């Protein structure tokens, strides 16, 4: 049975240690910051979505960088 593409993408996203580290840091901040600066739920959700978007962008840039590097290494004699 073949796994649907969105699930493979989610698995790749969750298996990257940088994504896990950034989400852990944001999770801690979302617990600590309200003690000093109360944020509305929409602000918390916005911060979480911003982290997800930035991580997706970083993963795509990493993939493009690796593809470029492999193409250059393959073209070298």
C-alpha positions as a printed NumPy array, in Angstrom:
array([[  0.   ,   0.   ,   0.   ],
       [  1.343,   3.388,  -0.986],
       [  1.28 ,   6.224,   1.57 ],
       [ -0.428,   9.41 ,   0.281],
       [  1.9  ,  12.314,  -0.464],
       [  0.614,  14.65 ,   2.291],
       [  1.296,  11.962,   4.895],
       [  4.824,  11.401,   3.547],
       [  5.393,  15.156,   3.712],
       [  4.107,  15.29 ,   7.279],
       [  6.35 ,  12.372,   8.255],
       [  9.378,  14.098,   6.682],
       [  8.468,  17.353,   8.409],
       [  8.16 ,  15.719,  11.815],
       [ 11.334,  13.637,  11.434],
       [ 13.595,  16.689,  10.92 ],
       [ 15.343,  17.499,  14.207],
       [ 15.403,  21.24 ,  13.453],
       [ 11.63 ,  21.313,  13.118],
       [ 11.234,  19.431,  16.373],
       [ 13.659,  21.794,  18.128],
       [ 11.902,  24.913,  16.869],
       [  8.47 ,  23.564,  17.83 ],
       [  9.767,  22.641,  21.287],
       [ 11.188,  26.145,  21.722],
       [  7.921,  27.731,  20.587],
       [  5.989,  25.427,  22.912],
       [  8.087,  26.548,  25.87 ],
       [  7.699,  30.19 ,  24.855],
       [  3.931,  29.8  ,  24.548],
       [  3.878,  28.579,  28.141],
       [  6.347,  31.151,  29.54 ],
       [  5.37 ,  34.316,  27.635],
       [  1.728,  34.427,  28.812],
       [  3.023,  34.743,  32.348],
       [  4.619,  38.085,  31.432],
       [  2.611,  39.105,  28.345],
       [ -0.817,  37.557,  27.863],
       [ -1.439,  36.657,  24.222],
       [ -4.851,  35.991,  22.73 ],
       [ -5.381,  32.504,  21.288],
       [ -5.224,  33.969,  17.769],
       [ -1.753,  35.337,  18.523],
       [ -0.57 ,  31.952,  19.763],
       [ -2.004,  30.212,  16.715],
       [ -0.422,  32.814,  14.433],
       [  2.993,  32.231,  16.008],
       [  2.645,  28.484,  15.623],
       [  1.599,  28.81 ,  11.965],
       [  4.488,  31.202,  11.304],
       [  6.95 ,  28.627,  12.655],
       [  5.422,  25.899,  10.479],
       [  5.625,  28.123,   7.372],
       [  9.215,  29.145,   8.089],
       [ 10.232,  25.512,   8.621],
       [  8.569,  24.462,   5.356],
       [ 10.397,  27.242,   3.534],
       [ 13.695,  26.195,   5.124],
       [ 13.121,  22.56 ,   4.126],
       [ 12.386,  23.535,   0.516],
       [ 15.474,  25.724,   0.342],
       [ 17.591,  22.89 ,   1.781],
       [ 16.186,  20.479,  -0.785],
       [ 16.897,  22.922,  -3.635],
       [ 20.434,  23.522,  -2.313],
       [ 21.106,  19.766,  -2.16 ],
       [ 19.747,  19.283,  -5.686],
       [ 21.989,  22.082,  -6.988],
       [ 25.006,  20.613,  -5.215],
       [ 24.318,  17.149,  -6.617],
       [ 23.86 ,  18.583, -10.119],
       [ 27.187,  20.418,  -9.873],
       [ 28.97 ,  17.323,  -8.555],
       [ 27.467,  15.21 , -11.34 ],
       [ 28.587,  17.699, -14.004],
       [ 32.185,  17.815, -12.761],
       [ 34.613,  15.58 , -14.674]])
